[in-house]
Amino acid sequence: MLGSRVATAGALLGIFLAAFLLASPRVWAVLCALAILPAAWEWGRLAHASRLANAVFAAFLALAVLLLAAAPGLQSWTRPVFATATVFWVIGAPVWLWRKPAVSGPWLMVLGGILLVATFVALAQLREQGSWLLIGVMAVVWVSDTAAFFCGRRFGRHKLAPSISPAKTWEGVWGALISVAVYAAVLIAFFPALLPAAYGGAAFFPAALVLAILGILGDLFESQMKRHAGVKDSGSVLPGHGGILDRIDALMPVLAAAALLFGQ
């Protein structure tokens, strides 16, 4: 299981970096629009949408990402989208995890549309900010996820949310936050040119920790969705990981919040 997980993650990282380094802005926007298709399909599956409704939903979101990411006249709409998604992740998601409402159907599809479009438009726009900002932001999640996994396995004793995700522990959370703090400190000390202009120096430190906490919320939120839908994984296209949503659950709040904080 761990071997297939690592192999899949390595392959995904290689494909992502190749596209990141080689694609033009327009091609990158198209790739982001295409990437939302399987994620939207999986979201619709968790919301118990019909196949026809799911196909229309995925196609509509892909078109929305393409227009918001590539059409100059629509750029002013992106920040409200990022802000709406971030408000949900900061306020709505914790309340959702606490109350555990049995929401499905149209309302869950509307929520998914906002959150997924914000994620993939942010993926398109952060790449254009330069200085490897997108990689630096995504690395917050990679560092957090890796540290939480291994610290949880080695030291985990106290369950974080046993009714939602029994494998997650508070020890994993603290390992994740400490690792992200070290990562942020290394960037500040040795690679300040990679940091966003408005968050250079020590200001990036609390920003990275906030992003890491949002990533943990995103992970728990998707776990709650799967539990409500009665499935173990959002899909099966990624060996060792499950579906696309299983791979981007922590990235969704992080990318939207980072685009709101760091975007021009």
N, C-alpha and C positions, 0 to 999 in steps of 0.2 A: 504493500500500500504506500509506504513512504517513498519507495523507489519510483513508482509510477507518478507520484505526486511531484517529486523533484524533477523527473524527466519532463513532465508536462509543463511545469513552471519554467524550466530552462528553454524549452522550445518556444513557448509563448513570449518569453523575454527576448529571444533572438529575433523572432518575427517582428515584435514591437520595435526593437531598436533599429532594425533594417528599415522599416517604414519611417521611423522618426528621423533617421539620418538622410534618407534618400528622397522621400516624397516632397513634391512641391506643395505650397499651401493649398492649392485647389485639390490636388490629389489627396492630401491629408484630410481635407474636409469630406471628400467622397468616402474615404476609408472609415471615418468616424460615423458617417451616415449608414454605411453598410454594417458596421460593427454593432449598431443599436438593434438591428433586425432580430438576431437570436435572443438578445437580452429582452426585448419587448415581447417576443413570442413566449419566453419562459415566464415573464411577469403575467401575461394573460392566462397562462396555464395555471399559475398559482391563484389567480382570481376566478378560475372556473369559467373563463370566457369560451364561447363556441369557436370552432376553427375559423369560420368566416370572420367573426368579430376580431379574433386574434390577428388574422392576416391583415385586415384593414387597419387595426391599431398599429401594428409593426410598420406598415407602409407609411402611414401618416406621420409617425414619429421620425422615421428616416428622412422624409421630406422636410419636416420641421428642422431637424438638425442641419441638413444640407443648406437650407435657406438662411438660418440664423448664423451658421458658420461661414458661409461664402458670399452672401448677398450684402454688399456694403450698406444699402438702405435700411437693413434690418438690424444693424449692429446695436442700435440704441435699445432694442428689446431684450438684449441678453442679460443685462444687469438686473432688471426686474425678475427674470426667470431664475437667476442665481440667488437673488435675495429671497424669493418665495421658497425655493428648495431649502435654503439654509435655515430659514425660520422654522420650517418643518423639522429639520434635523435637530435643531437646538431645543425646540419647545415641544413640537408634536410627537416626535419619536419617543422621547422619555415618557410622555403621558401614555402613548400607545403601548409601550412595554409594561407600564404599570397597570393600566386598566385591561389590556389584552382584549380589545373589542373584536367581535366576530364580523369583520367587514369584508365583503367581497363584491363582485359585480361592478357596476358602473363607477361607483365612488372610488373603488380601489384602482380601477383603470385610469381615472382622471389623475389620481395621485401619482400612479406610475408614470403617466405621460410627463408630468411636471418634473419628477425626480430623474427620470432617464434622459429626457432632453437636456436638462441642466448638466447632467454628468457628461454627455458626449459633446455638447457644445463647449463646455469647459475644457474637455480634452483637446478640442480643435484650437481654442483660443490661447490656452496657456503655452502651447508649443510655439506660438508666434511671438511670445513675449521675449524670447531670446534668453541667453545665458543659461540654457538648460533648466529653466524654471520648472517645466513639466516633470522632468526626471527627478529633480530635487523634491518636489511635492509628493510624487508617487513613491519615492523612496521612504518617506515617512511611514506609509502604510506597509511597505515591504519589510522595513525594520521592525515595526510594531507587530505585524503578524508573525514573523519568524521568531521574535523573542517571546511573544505570548505562547506560541506553540511549544517551544522547547522548555521555557521556564514552567509552564503549566504541567508538562509531562514530568519534569524533574522535581519540582517543589510543590505542585498543586495539592492543596488540602482543603481550602475553603471555596465552595461553589459560588460563582458570580450570579448566575441566574438559572438555578437547577430546573425550573419548570419550562425554560425556553431553550437553553443549550447546556445540557448537563456536563459537557466536557470542559467548559470554560471556568477558570478559577480566578480569584483575586490575586493570587501569586503570579498568574500569567499577565494580568493587567499591570501589576507593578513592574514586572520584568519588561513589559512593552514600553511603559512610560520612562523607565530608567534608560533603556536602550535608545529611545528617541531623544532623550535629553543629551545623551552622549553624542549621538549623530548630529544634533543641532549645534552642540558645542564645537565639534570638529569642523563643521562648515563655517561657523563664525570665525574660528581661529585660523583656519588654513585655506578656506576657499570662499572668502567674502564676495568675490566677483560673481559667484553663482547665485547669490541671494537677491531677491527683489529689491529695487532701489528704496522703497518705502519701509522695508523691513530689514535693512542692513544692521550689522552689529547685533547687540544683545536683544533687539526687538524680535528677531526671528525665533528666539528661544521659547517664549510663551506661545507664540503663534504655532510652532511645531507641536507643542504639547496639546493645545486645543484641537489641532487637526487629528492628532493621535486618538484623543478621546472621542471625537466625532466618528472616526473610523471604527472604533469598538461599538459605538451605538449602531452604525450601519450594519455591522456583522450581526448583532443581536436582533435588529429589526428584521433582517431577511430570515434569520432562524425562526422568529415568531411567525412570519408569513408561511414558511414551510410547515411548521407545526400545525397551523390552522388549516392548511391545505391537505395535510395528511401525507406529506412526501418527505423523503430523506434529503433529496437533492433537488435543485431547481431544474436540472436536466442531466444529460449523460454524455455530452459531447467532449468533455475534458477528463480523460482518465486520471483518477486520483483526486479530482477536484469536484466533479459533478457537472454543473452547468455554468454558463457564462455569469449568471447572477451570483453563483457561489464564489466566483473569482473576483467580481468587482463590488461585492456588497460593502466592503470597507472603503473602497475608492469613491463610491457615489457621494457621500457627504463631504469627503475631503476635497474632491475636485471642485464641487460647487462652491464650497466655502473659500477655497484657495482662489478661484476665479473672482469671487466677490472681493476678497482682501487684496489680492495682488494684481488684479487686472487693470489695464489702463483705461 
